[in-house]
Amino acid sequence: LNSNLGFAPEDRVENIRRVSEVAKLMADAGNVVITAFISPYRADRQRARAIAMEGNAEFIEVFVDAPLEVCEERDPKNLYKKARAGQIREFTGIDAPYESPVDPEIVVQTNQQSVEESVASILERLLPRLK
């Protein structure tokens, strides 16, 4: 779907647009849709919400929060290391911005919670909405 996109701002915008449109199609077909991706710009998240709501789907923003240094420690592909070495340009958090959500429905602090606690926190808030 997005193999032709890189890390440039316009590619990030297009990535979120495409994923949002596909998610809307799946929601329109009656599916519960969960997407997970880095969306560094507030405007893109607002656009994703608007696209979902065009089809009367509920949009729940989950902010999986962690300090940059924790993200770097967890990076299995060494992308942060490559970005710091100048091998990857416009990398979120290194030489490209990340705009934290203003009012997400759910926030998990993954540097303060285990994976199990984070999942439980998300499910505790999501499952009642699915009934």
PyMOL commands that set and color helices and strands:
alter all, ss='L'
color gray80, all
select helices_A, chain A and resi 9-28+42-54+68-73+79-84+115-130
alter helices_A, ss='H'
color red, helices_A
select strands_A, chain A and resi 62-65+106-109
alter strands_A, ss='S'
color yellow, strands_A
deselect
rebuild
show_as cartoon
